[in-house]
Amino acid sequence: MTAGLLEKESTGGATARVGFEYQDAYVLQNLPRWLAQCAFSHVVSEAVGDVQVCYYAPARAVRHLMVEAKSHALSSTEFWDEVARFKQAHEASALEHVQFALVCPAYNGKTSPFVAMLERLRGVGLSYQAHSTILQRDREEVLAWAKKQEVSEDLAAFALHHVEFAAYSAESADAAFAGEVERHLPSIDLTGKQAARLRDRFKEYIASSSSGPVYRNQLESALTEVLAGNSTRWAGTPTRVSLSGEGAVLEQLALPADEFVGLKRSAKVASDWQELSESAQDIAAFLARNTERRRVALDGRQGMSAACLLGHAFRATNNFVLHVEHNGVVYRTDVYEQAAGPFFHTSVQSGTPDAAQGAMSIAFTTEVGADLDLALVGVPEGTSVLSLSGKPVASHAEMNLAVAEAKAALVKFRSEHRLEVLHLFIKGPAAFAMLLGHRLNGVCRVQLYDWVEGAYRATALLDA
């Protein structure tokens, strides 16, 4: 048996579109949950599996949750045959088929103990560390149970680590739909009539899903249309991008920015910074293709260079709005109120007239001073230097003022000195660096620096 789009098991149902009621009901009830998952891209029926739920992967790749939805209680033989098919799909394309789910109305007496044990490990077991000796012992007990049932350890281990099992009743799909929307998309408040209209629109899309993918932006457009003039809260809900690579799951949009903080930065070279930048731009492109809601929530507690790089990836000129969370405050780039200025004291040290590179230091409460002189050793001679020194940021309005003044000073400095490259040193709140990066468009190439082990070190290079 093979796992492919042209195999008999994949094409039979799609050709006739028979027996789809059960899996269509499952898709309908789960669409609100998938829409709440930031990395969800599209869903298709009758591909390699009954249902393929597709998620963002870097470089325009796709990761799949492969679902087999069976409308009858499976025998033990059918149960393990489905797991074996999952395993075959994973082995054929491990980078694409990464997660699996087996759905049916009920499990029989021979398989229900196995399902119950896995539910226990994936439920209350989450309160333990992943490498807990207790969890390890319990996993071994699961494998021992499967061995007694004459199931190979290899197949049982695959089910243990890769397959979710769900008991699902299709009769509840229509009635449960509105509740699923309320549960997973709390910013949406549908009337009974609106919920029915949205359910019918989603059903139309699901009915076409065996002919081709149903994309996230199609579902969101239907949602916006049904909400009509009452879509403000939904439109204002940001997409969260996790900035921790460790433990990232299929449903998340995640970047390993935590690897570029503190002493970990000392091991990073230019190619590492370039890879982080490209990964962030990949996610920005995914959002631009898949949703009109270009709002992104980011944790502002990053290193200076990583913060500025991330802001630049989701920049204003590409219509992104940032929600930057920092020390209990959320700085939103669609809130424009500014405090009275000026915020910064400005000084300029002019270099040689023909120098194509310049340096800019931005400091809050603590001058860059001698640290900058040391950093400029690696910068061409005759470089002009712009220095901004300010005070602590006390409010959203002051942060807006600081970002606006810094951007204006940078643009003026670049224009007056005809700069092609600007070396940027920031000593202040990381949220400021992220918000400034968000506004760094139409200037010149910007070389960022971080303070690492007692000296400034070149990190990421931002294109104009």
N, C-alpha and C positions, 0 to 999 in steps of 0.2 A: 504493500500500500504506500502511495506517495502523498505528499501534501502540496497541492497546487490548484490554481484557478480552473484548470481544464480537466481535473479528475472528475469522475462520475459523481462522487459525493458532493462536490461543489456546484455542479451545473444542473443537477436534476430539478431541485426546487426552483431555481431561478428561471429555468426554461418554462415551467408550467405555472409558476407562482401558486402552488397548492400547499396546504398545510402551514400557511404562514401566520395564522391567527395568533398562535401562542407566542412566537418570537416577536411579532409586531407589537403585541400587548406589552411584552417585557421592555422593548425599546421605548415605547411611549411612556411608560411609567418611569423609566430611568433617564430620559432626556433632560429633565431639570437638574438632576444630579451631575450629569456630564457637562452641562452648560456652566455649572458652578465650578468646574475644574479648569483652572487657568490654561492648562496645556491642551485641552480638548480641541481637536481640529475638525473631524468629520466622522460620520458613521456610515457603514455600507452593509447590506445584507447579501448573503449567499456568495461570499468571496471564498476564501479558504475555509472559513468557519461560517456558521449560521449568521453570526453578527461579528463585524470587526469594528471595534471602537478605536479610533486613531488619534494619536497625540503627537505634539511637537517633538522633534528630535533635531539636533544641530545640522547645519548645512542642508536644509530643506529635506531632510529625511523624515521618516514616519515610524513611530513605534505603535504596536498593536496590542490591544486587549482582545483576544480571540474568545468568542462566546459560542458555546453549543447549547441551544435551548430546545429541550425535548419535552413534548406535551404529555408524556406518560411517565409513570414511575419506572426507573431503570432497573433491569436485572443486574446482578453483580457482574456478569459477563459484559453487558453493554456499558456499565459504569467504567470498568477498567479498559475497555476498548476505546472509549472516548479519551481517557487519560493518555493512553498510548498514542492516539492521534495527535493530541496536544504536544506530546513529547517529540513526535516526529516533525511537527511543524517548527518547534523550537530548534531542533537539531538542523533542520534545513535552512533556517534563517534566524539565528539567535539574536541578531541586532534588531530585527523587525518584530518577531513574535516573542514578546517578553513577559506577557501576563496572560492568564487563561481563566475562564470561568465556565463551570458546568451548571446548568439551570434545569430543573425539572420540578414537577409538583411535589414529589416526595422521594425519599430514599428507602430502600427495603432493609430488612433486618440484617442482611449480610454486609451492607455498606454504611448504614446509618451510624454505627459506632465509630467508624473511621472519620466520618464527617463531623460528628460531635466532638471528637478529640481535637480535630483541627480548629473548630470554632472556639474551643477552650483556650488553645494556645494563642490564637489570633485575637482573642477577647481579653480576658483578664491577664493573659500572658504578656500583654504589652506593658504591664507595670514592672516587668523585669528587664534587666539589661539584655541586649541581644545575645551576649556570650555567657549568660547566666548558666551556672552548672545545673540549676533546677530545670531550666528550659532544655538544656542539652540532654539531661536524663529523660525528660518527657518525650523529646523527639525520638530518642532511641526506643522508648516504649511503643510509640506509634509504629515504628518500623518493625519491631518485634511482633506486634499484633498482625501487621500485614503479612509477615512471613508465615504465621500460623494459618492464614487464609490462602496460602500458596500464591501470594502476589510477590513478584520479584522485588528485592530491596531497591533496585535502581528505579523501577516504576513508582514505588511507594514514596521514595525520596523526592522524585520529581513532583508528585502531587503535593507533598508536604511543603515544598519550597516555592511552587509556581502556580498552583491551581486553587481558585476559590470555588466553593460549592454553595449553591443557594437553592432553597425550596421556594417556589414561586407559584402563586395561583393567578391565572390570567383573568379570571372573572372580576378582579378588583381594579383593573387598570384604569377604566374610564372614571370610576368613582374616586380613585386615589389621586388622579392627575393634579387637581387643584391643590391638594394637600402637599404633594411633592414639590410643586412650584413654591408654595409658601415656606416649606421646610428648607429647601436648598437655595432659593433666591429671595431672601427676606426683604430686599429692597423693592420687590414687585408686589403690588396690592391689586389683585384682579377681582372684579365682580363675578358673580356666577355666570353671566352671559359672556363676559370676556374670557373666562376660563374655558367655556365650551367652544368659543370661536378659536382660541389658541390650540385647544386639543384637536379640533377638526383640521386646522392648518398643519399641525405636526403629523397627523395621520396621513394627509396627502403626501407629505414628504417621505414618510416611512414607506408608503406604498410604492414609491419610485426608487427605493434604496437598493433594490436588487438589480437595477439597470445602471446605477452609478451612485457615487457618494452624495450624501446630504451634508452640506458644509455648515460650520458654525455660523457664518455670516448670514446664511439663508434663514436659519432658525432665529437669530437675533433680529433680523429684519421683520420676520413675522411677529415677533414679540413686540417690537416697537410700533408696528402698524396696529396691533390689537390694543395696545395701551393708548394710542393716539396722543392727546395732549398731556397725558399723565405719566410720561416716561422719564421725568426729570431725575428721580431718585435712581432709577435703573441706569440711565445714561451717565450719572455721576459716580457710579460704583467703580473703583479702580481695580485693575488686574494686579494681583500681587506677584512680584518676582522675588523668590527667595534668594538670598545672597550667601547661602551656605551650600556647598557642593556635597558635603557629607550627609548621607541619609536621604538624599533627594528621591522622591518617588515619581512614578510615571505621570501622575496627574499634575505635578508642579512644573512651573517654569522656574528653573534654578540656575544660578551662576556661582562658581566657586570663589567669590570675592573674599571670603574669609581667609583664603590662603595668601592674600595680599595685604595682611594686617600684621602689625607688630614685627617681631623678629623673623617671621616666616618670609617677609619681603626680601631678606638678605640673600636668599637663594634664587630669587627671580631674575631672569635676564630679559632682554628686549623681546625675544620671541614669546616668552610667557605673557608679557603684557599685551603683545599683539594678539595672542590667542584669546585672552580675556576680552579685549575690545571686539574682536570678530564675533565671539559668542554672544556678547551683549547686542551687537548689531543684528545678529541672526534672530534673536528674540524680538527685537524691535520690528524687523521685517515680517516676522510671523504675525505679530499683532496688527500691523498695517494691512496685511492680506486678509485676516480672519475676523476682524471686529472693527466697528466704527467707534467703539469706546476706547479711545487712545489715552486712557488714564492709567498710570502705573504707580503702584505703591512700593516704595523702597525704604529699607532701613538706612538712615543717614549716618549710622555709627560705623564708618569705614575709615581706611587710610585716606590721606589727602588725594593721592593719585587715583586710587580706585574710585573714590567718590566722584572726582571730576570726570573720569573716563565714563562712568555709568550715566551721569547727567548728560554727557555729550552724546552717548548712544541713543538716549531717548530725548532728543533735543526738540526745542520749540519749533524750529522750522519744519519739522516733520509732523507737526500738529499734536505732539504728545503733551500731556499735562501731568506733572509729577505731584505725588503726595509723599513728601519726604518726612519720615518719622525720626525725631531726634529728642531724646531726653523728655519724653512726654508731650512734646509739641509736634503738630503736623504742619509743615510748611507746604502750602499748595501754590503752584505756579499760576493758578487762575484767580488768586486773590491778589489784587494789585495795589492795595493801600500802602502808601509810603510815609515814613516819619519825616519830619522836617530835617533838612541837612545843614551843613555837610556831615557825612559820616567819617570820611577819611581825611587825614592830612597827607598831601601829595608833594613829592619832591622828585626832580629829574636830574640825572647825571648824564650829560650828553657825551657820546663817543665820537668816533670819526664819522664824517658825513657819508662815506660810501659803505658803511657797515650794514650788511643785510640781516643781521641778527641783533636781537635786543633781549633784555632781561627785565622781569617784573616781579617784585616781591610784594606780597600782601600779608600784613601782620595785624593781629588783634591783641592788644594789650602788651605783647612782647615783640620787640623789634627783631627782624631777621639779622640785621647788622653784620657782625664779623662772620657769622655763619654763611651769609650770602657772599662775602668777599672770598671765602674759602671755596665755595661752590663755583664761583666764576673763573677759577683757575682753568677749568676745562672748556670754557667758552671763549670764542675768538676775541682777540685783542680789539680794543676800540668799540666794544659793545656799549650801547646806551642802556641806562638802568632807570626804570621807573619804580619808585617805592611808595606804597600806600600803607599808612599806619592808622589803625582805628581803635575803637573801644569794644567792650563786650556787647554782644547782641542781646537786647532785653525784650524784644517783641517780634512778631511777624512783620510788622511795618518797618522796623529797623533792619531786619534781614533783607526785605525788599529793597530798601534804600542802599544797603551795602552792596548788594549784587548789581543794582542799576549803576551805581557810581563806578564800581570796579570794571564793569563792561564798557561803560562810556570812556573811562580813562584808558583802557586797553586799546580800544578802537582808535582813539585820538593819537596815542603813542605810536601805534603801528603805522597809521597814515602819515604822520609828520616825519617819521624816520624811514619810511618805505621798507618796512621789515618783511622778510620772508619767513623767518622763524622767530618765535618768542619763547624764551626760557622762563617758565612760570614757577615761582616758589610761594607756597601758601603756608602760613602758620596761624591756624585759627580753627573754627568749628568745621568738622567734615561736612555738615549739612550745607554750609556756605559753598564749599568746593563743589558739591553736587549741583547746587542751584546755579552756580556760575558756569559749570560745564554745560548745563542745559541751555545756556544763552550763548555759548561760544560758537557762533556761526558767522561765516562771511568775514573772518579776520585773516588769519594766516596759520601756518602749522604751529602747533603749540607743544613744546617739550616739557613734560611734567617732571617734578622731582619730589622725592620723599626723604625725610630725615631718618636715616638708618644707621645705627651703631656709631653715632657721633659725627656724622657727615651727611651732606646732601648727595643723593644718588639719582642719576637719570633713570626714569621709569618708562612711562608710556608717551608715545608721540601721537598727538591728535591731528588728523588732517584738517585742512581748512574747510 
